[in-house]
Amino acid sequence: MAVHERGRRINVNWNIFSGFTWYEMWSPITFMVVALASVIYAKKIMHSSNYKVTKKQMAYYYTAAVLFYIVKGSPLKIAADYFSFSAHVIEVMTVLFIVLPLFILSMPPQWIRQYFWNHRLKFTIKLLGHPWMAALLFNGALTVYFAPPLFNVIQQSVILSIISQIFLIFTGFLMWWTIIMPLPEISKFSYFTRVAYIFLNSVLLMPIGIFLLIGITEAHYTLYTAVAGELFPSLSAVYDQQLGGGILKVIQLTSYGIALFCLIGNWSKKEDEREGQIDDENIRVVQGVVIHLPKK
């Protein structure tokens, strides 16, 4: 099998996986965790009379569950841990930019209200979930994570790697919470604010993306330098890192692009519903513009 990058043919060496056992290739622990979480979702949420779960929400959840297992429990995880920086980028970005928003979208508002807002987490989410705080925390953490000196230190310790990825997931959850706004009564941000927030997040993550794409002239990620070419024989360590930068931006911009499309669509729909609406006797809304009429 081959993929193409910058016009070059990149063959995949599948033989490197022959040195791993089946349970390393297809993590049964990760599978059991995902399966258990799915059973709980089905019994406690999907089939509960306390919550209204749509088919779309069910599709969101199970898509997120499958993707999570693929990046955390399949051979892709081995490639990410031992052989390829670009595979590691796929793993991290899939969780942060696809799995997380799908998970939030899959939860009924009643469940979120019960277990997040009417809970001890209320103050923490309200404080850290402020849009500008969440944006700085998430993008700062992700930029620091991919900074070569710290990345090399983190990847040498299993504990540091787990802690750092948990922190990324937590801050990513706060960031997506502001964009999706699952409980309108909690985060009363306008559509304009949320659209601007997406653009801000895109800009804040730009430095690390530029560094990976065009700022690399030598291999910086020591974990993958020594094994460069083992997974992709024709792909050097530098090209692997540049490919990782491209994947990072593609996943990020695609995810934000879909979010923008949905937000603008909902915004337009809301304005259409308000068209000509009388908020009071001296105000009209025409084509999304608020018109103040002379007082009678």
N, C-alpha and C positions, 0 to 999 in steps of 0.2 A: 504494500500500500504506500502511496506517496501523497504528500501535500506540497503546495507551492508557496514560496515566500520570496518576494522581490525577484520573480522570474526564475528562481533556481528550483530544481527538483529536490525534494527532501524525502528520502526514504525512511520508513520507520522500521527499526530493528526490534521485532517482536521477541527475538530469542532471549533478550535480557530478562524477560519475565519468567523464564524457565527455572531460574534459581530460587523462586519464591513458592511457598506452599499455597494450596488452594485457600486456606483461611487467611493468609496474608493478602492474597489477590482479591478475595471477596469477603471482607470482614464480617463474620457472623455476629460479632458484638454490635457493630453499627447497624446491621440488618435488624437485630432483635430490638434495639433502641427505637429505630424508626417504626418497626412493626408494632411495638407496644404503644408508642405515641399515637399511631394511627388507630389502634383499637380503642384507646381512651377517647380520641376525638370522635370516633363513630358512636360509642356508647354514651359518653357523658355530654357531648355537644350536639352531634348530628341527629341522634335519635331522642334527644331530651325534649320534653314538652315545655321546658323553660326558655328555649332558644329557637329562633326561626333561622334555619340555615338553608340558603338557596343552593341550587345545583351548581351555580357559578362558584360559590364559596367552597363547595366540596371539591370542585375541579382545581381550584387554586391550592387547596391544602395538599391534595394527593400529588399534584405536579411538583409542589415544593418538597414533599417527602421523597419522591423519586429522584429529583435532582440532588437533594442532600445526600442520599445514599450513593449516587454515582460519583460525586466529588469527594466523599469521605470514606466510602467503603469498597470502591472498585479499583482496578489496576491504575486508574487515573491518579489515585492517591499515592500509589507507589512511585509513579513517574514524578509526581509533585514533590515527594519527600526525598528522592534519591538521584533523579536524573535530569530534570528539566525545570528551569526557572519559569518558563512560559506555562508549563503545566501547573505550577504552583499558583501563578497568577489566575489561571482559569478556576482553580479550586477556591481561592479567596474571593474573587470577584463574583463568582456564581452565588456563593452564600450571601454576600453583602448586598448585591444588586438584583438578584432574582429571587432567591429563596426567602429572604426577609420580607420584602414587600408582598409576596404571595401569601406568606404566613399571616401577616397583619390583615390582608384583605379576606382571608379565609375565616376569620373569627367574627361571630355575630356581635353586634354592639352590646347586647345584654351581657354577654360573657366578659367582654373587655371592661364594661362598667363595673361588674361584680368583682373581678379579680385584679384589676389594675387601679381603677379610679376610687372605688369604695374600699380601699385596702391601705395598708401601711405604705405601699409604694406611691401613694398619691402625691405626697410632698416631693419625693425624689424626681418623679416624672415631670411634675409641674416646674421644678427648678431646672433640671438638666434638659428637659424637653423644650425649653425656650428656643425658638428657631435659631437665633444667632449663636447661642451657647452650643446647641447640638451640632450646628454646621462646623464650628471651630473644633469641637472635640473630635468629631468623626474624621474630617478631612486632615486635621493635624495628626491624629493617631495613625491613619492610613499612610500618610506621607512619611512619618517617622518609621513606621513598620518597614516600608520598602527602601528606606535610606540604607545603602550598603553596609556602613559600619555597624549599625544596630541590627540589621537583618542578619548579618553573619554571626553576631553574638547570640541573638535569639534562637537561631536554628541549631546552635550547638547544645541547647538545653531543651529537653522535652517539656519540662515544667514552664519555662519561659514562653515556649511556643504556644502551649495551651492557654496560659494566662493572657498573652497578647491577643490571640484570636477571640477569646471570650470577650475581652474589652472591645475589640473591633465590632463584634456582633452587638454588644450592648449599645455602643454609640451609634452604630448603624440603625438599630431599632429606633432610637430617639430621632434620628434624622428622617427616617421614613414615616415616623409617626406624624411629624409636622406636614409632610407632603400629602399623605393619605388622609389625615385627620379623621380617624375612625369614629370619634365621638365629637360631633360638632359643638356640643355644649361645653366642651372642655377647652379646646383650642379654637377660638373664634377668629381665625385668620381669613382674610379675604382671598378670593381666587388670584387677584393681582399679586398679593404678598407671597402666595405659594408658588406662583410662576416665577417671580423674581428670586425666590429662595432656591429654586432648581438651577437657575442661571448662576447664582452665587456659588452653589456647590460645585458646579462644573468648572468655574474659574479657580476655586480653591485647590482643586485636585490637578490643575494643569501643570504646575511645576514638576511633579514627579513623573507625569506622563511625558513631558518634553525631555526630561533627563533620560528616561529609558529609551525614547524613540531616536533622539538625535544627539544627546549629550554623551553617549557612551562610545568611547574609542578603544577601551580595553575592558576585559572582564573584571567585574567588581564583586560578584557574588561567589565567594570561594567554595561554598558547598557544591556548586554546579560546575565550577571551572575544571576540577580534576576529572569529572566524568563527561565532559563535553564530547559529543559525538557518539556516545554509547546508545542513546535512544534514537537520535537523528544523526546518522553517520556523516551527512554532508552539512550539518548545522554547527557552526562554531559557537563558543560560549558567548561571544559578543552578539552574534545574530540571534541567539536564543533569548538574550536579554532584551534586544530590540523587538523581537517578536512578542515577548511578554508585555512590553510597553504598548504595542499596537493592540493586543488583546485587551489590556486594561482600558484603553480609551474606547474601543469598540463596545465592550460590555457596558461601560459607564454611560456613554452617550446614547446607546440604544435604550437602556433602561430609563434614562431621564427623558429621552424622546417620547417613549410610550407614555410616561407619566404626564408630560406636557400635553400630548395629544388628548389624553383623557380629561385633564384639568380644563383645557380650553374648550373641549366639547361640552363638559358639564356647565362651564361658565356661560357658554353661548346658549345652552338650553335654559338655564336659569333666567338669563336676560330676556329670552323669548317669552318665557312664562310671565315675566314682569311687564312685558310690553303693554303700554297704555294703562298699567295698574295705577290705581289711585291710592297713594300712601296717605295723603291728606288732601284737603280740598284745593290746596295751592301747589301741589307737586304732581308731575306726570313723568313716566319713564318712556322715552321714545328711542328705539334702536339703541338701547343700552345707555342713553344719555339722560341724566336727571334734569328736568326742566322745572324751574320755579316760576309759577304763574303769579301775576300781580294779585295782591290781596283784594278780595271783594269788599 
